[in-house]
Amino acid sequence: MIVRALARGDREAIVAVIDSDHSFKADEVAVALELVDAAIAGSTDYQVRVADDGGVCGYVCFGPTPMTLRTFDLYWVVVDARARGRGVARTLIEFMEAELRARGGGQVRVETSETEGYGAARALYARLGYPEAARLADFYTPGDALITYYKVL
Ligand SMILES: CC(C)(COP(=O)(O)OP(=O)(O)OC[C@H]1O[C@@H](n2cnc3c(N)ncnc32)[C@H](O)[C@@H]1OP(=O)(O)O)[C@@H](O)C(=O)NCCC(=O)NCCS
C-alpha cells in the first residue's frame, strides 16, 4: 500500500469508500464530499491524501486551521469497510503528521462525536497519541458530545 496525493480521477473511488460505511448520515456524506471536491479543485484549505493498494482503500483530509499560525485540522479519515483493521488509517495519519512536521506544523486538532458509530475513530486517535482536550456536552444532539483531540506534533 502507498499513500499518495489526490488525483482528479479518484473522486468515484472516494465516494465508494465513504459509501462502504453505512453509519454516515446524509449530511455527513455531503460535507465529506464537499471537502474532497474543494481539494480536487486545488484548494489548499482542504488537502487529501489517499491510501492506494491497487485501488483507493482510504483517505485523509486535513488543512490549516484558519487564523492560526501552525495549527492544522484533521477533518476526516475514512477507510473502506473491507480494508479496516490492517493499519490503513494509522499509515494515513502518520503520513499526514510527517508532512505537517516537514512544513513546520505545530499542532493537530480533531473533532469527533461520542456516539457509538465513532468508537473506532476515538480508539484510533487515542492509539495515535491524540489526547482529549475538550468535551462539549450535548453539542450535536442531546447526549451526543463534541470531543476535541489536540496533538502537539
Ligand atoms: C476509524 C477508521 C478510520 C479506522 O481505520 P482502520 O484502517 O481500520 O484503522 P487501523 O487499522 O489503522 O487502526 C489503528 C489503531 O486504531 C485502533 N482501532 C481502529 N479501529 C478500531 C476498532 N474498530 N476498535 C477498536 N480500536 C480500533 C486500534 O488501536 C488500532 O491499532 P492496533 O491495530 O495497533 O490495535 C475506520 O474504522 C473508519 O473509516 N471508520 C468510519 C469513518 C470514521 O469514523 N472516521 C473518523 C471520523 S471522520
The ligand as an ORCA input file, in Angstrom:
! r2SCAN-3c Opt
* xyz 0 1
  C     -11.816      4.803     12.209
  C     -11.233      4.163     10.945
  C     -10.712      5.255     10.031
  C     -10.059      3.215     11.364
  O      -9.438      2.695     10.169
  P      -8.529      1.393     10.180
  O      -7.683      1.424      8.961
  O      -9.357      0.181     10.400
  O      -7.611      1.631     11.478
  P      -6.165      0.989     11.740
  O      -6.176     -0.440     11.305
  O      -5.122      1.876     11.176
  O      -6.108      1.048     13.331
  C      -5.122      1.767     14.062
  C      -5.471      1.684     15.548
  O      -6.745      2.272     15.808
  C      -7.475      1.487     16.763
  N      -8.714      0.993     16.132
  C      -9.068      1.118     14.825
  N     -10.284      0.566     14.620
  C     -10.701      0.096     15.811
  C     -11.888     -0.573     16.244
  N     -12.885     -0.874     15.400
  N     -11.985     -0.892     17.564
  C     -11.001     -0.611     18.427
  N      -9.845      0.019     18.071
  C      -9.702      0.364     16.775
  C      -6.578      0.359     17.169
  O      -5.926      0.738     18.368
  C      -5.579      0.266     16.054
  O      -4.304     -0.049     16.482
  P      -3.832     -1.592     16.665
  O      -4.262     -2.292     15.412
  O      -2.366     -1.451     16.802
  O      -4.530     -2.049     17.868
  C     -12.306      3.272     10.222
  O     -12.914      2.407     11.147
  C     -13.370      4.115      9.544
  O     -13.215      4.510      8.390
  N     -14.495      4.358     10.264
  C     -15.586      5.141      9.720
  C     -15.194      6.567      9.469
  C     -14.875      7.356     10.701
  O     -15.463      7.212     11.753
  N     -13.886      8.223     10.550
  C     -13.411      9.074     11.603
  C     -14.213     10.307     11.763
  S     -14.094     11.361     10.374
*
